[in-house]
Amino acid sequence: MNDVNGTAFAVYAFAVWRVSHLLSREDGPFDVVFRVRRRVGQGFFGALLDCFLCVSVWVAAPFALLVGDDWLAHAVAWLALSGAASILFLLTERSAPMKENQ
């Protein structure tokens, strides 16, 4: 496993946070994301999109492929990027009350 560039990792972590926040908390441009969430309803995918922590796991997966050069590095980066995005979420959501389903 090669050394991970800390700056690149931070940029990827912020990107994972941004995309995850867009999908789980925002309406998006022209309410596109809101309409997608409404269309999927309250089933499995609807519940997934309501949970930032859940969304960040799946959003982090493609970004993890940019970190490292073998499957172990990708797997560790996947968890680390989701974890970093989750920490950012929890820090930024401190002033706002959490939804009860989280």
C-alpha positions as semicolon CSV with decimal commas, in nm:
position;residue;x (nm);y (nm);z (nm)
1;M;0,000;0,000;0,000
2;N;0,143;0,338;-0,096
3;D;0,138;0,657;0,107
4;V;-0,182;0,856;0,078
5;N;-0,154;1,222;-0,009
6;G;-0,317;1,401;0,286
7;T;-0,431;1,698;0,080
8;A;-0,595;1,478;-0,180
9;F;-0,763;1,272;0,092
10;A;-0,901;1,589;0,253
11;V;-1,035;1,711;-0,081
12;Y;-1,200;1,373;-0,144
13;A;-1,349;1,374;0,208
14;F;-1,499;1,720;0,150
15;A;-1,634;1,602;-0,186
16;V;-1,796;1,298;-0,021
17;W;-1,948;1,527;0,244
18;R;-2,076;1,769;-0,021
19;V;-2,239;1,508;-0,245
20;S;-2,382;1,318;0,053
21;H;-2,524;1,639;0,199
22;L;-2,678;1,732;-0,136
23;L;-2,845;1,392;-0,169
24;S;-2,970;1,360;0,188
25;R;-3,040;1,715;0,306
26;E;-3,088;1,956;0,015
27;D;-3,344;2,009;-0,258
28;G;-3,079;2,055;-0,526
29;P;-3,088;2,284;-0,826
30;F;-3,440;2,319;-0,963
31;D;-3,557;2,085;-0,682
32;V;-3,419;1,785;-0,874
33;V;-3,292;1,602;-0,565
34;F;-3,614;1,677;-0,376
35;R;-3,816;1,524;-0,660
36;V;-3,596;1,214;-0,665
37;R;-3,635;1,167;-0,289
38;R;-4,012;1,215;-0,316
39;R;-4,033;0,970;-0,608
40;V;-3,848;0,690;-0,425
41;G;-4,088;0,732;-0,133
42;Q;-4,050;0,573;0,207
43;G;-3,914;0,236;0,097
44;F;-3,557;0,114;0,122
45;F;-3,410;0,379;-0,108
46;G;-3,617;0,655;0,048
47;A;-3,490;0,563;0,393
48;L;-3,137;0,544;0,256
49;L;-3,160;0,897;0,113
50;D;-3,291;1,031;0,447
51;C;-2,978;0,914;0,629
52;F;-2,660;1,114;0,569
53;L;-2,443;0,847;0,728
54;C;-2,589;0,580;0,499
55;V;-2,554;0,792;0,187
56;S;-2,192;0,878;0,268
57;V;-2,095;0,510;0,266
58;W;-2,213;0,470;-0,093
59;V;-2,089;0,808;-0,213
60;A;-1,743;0,734;-0,071
61;A;-1,705;0,413;-0,276
62;P;-1,608;0,570;-0,611
63;F;-1,384;0,827;-0,441
64;A;-1,201;0,544;-0,263
65;L;-1,086;0,414;-0,601
66;L;-0,882;0,733;-0,636
67;V;-0,685;0,655;-0,319
68;G;-0,418;0,388;-0,307
69;D;-0,315;0,128;-0,558
70;D;-0,453;-0,204;-0,433
71;W;-0,780;-0,348;-0,305
72;L;-0,683;-0,308;0,062
73;A;-0,603;0,062;0,017
74;H;-0,934;0,111;-0,162
75;A;-1,128;-0,068;0,113
76;V;-0,962;0,131;0,391
77;A;-1,006;0,457;0,198
78;W;-1,376;0,376;0,146
79;L;-1,436;0,351;0,520
80;A;-1,206;0,643;0,603
81;L;-1,369;0,878;0,352
82;S;-1,716;0,790;0,475
83;G;-1,598;0,834;0,833
84;A;-1,441;1,173;0,760
85;A;-1,758;1,291;0,585
86;S;-1,964;1,166;0,880
87;I;-1,748;1,362;1,124
88;L;-1,790;1,675;0,911
89;F;-2,166;1,616;0,904
90;L;-2,188;1,573;1,280
91;L;-1,982;1,888;1,335
92;T;-2,188;2,097;1,095
93;E;-2,523;1,963;1,217
94;R;-2,456;2,031;1,586
95;S;-2,662;2,349;1,584
96;A;-2,949;2,190;1,391
97;P;-3,159;1,918;1,556
98;M;-3,121;1,571;1,409
99;K;-3,422;1,396;1,259
100;E;-3,567;1,127;1,481
101;N;-3,506;0,847;1,228
102;Q;-3,130;0,888;1,249
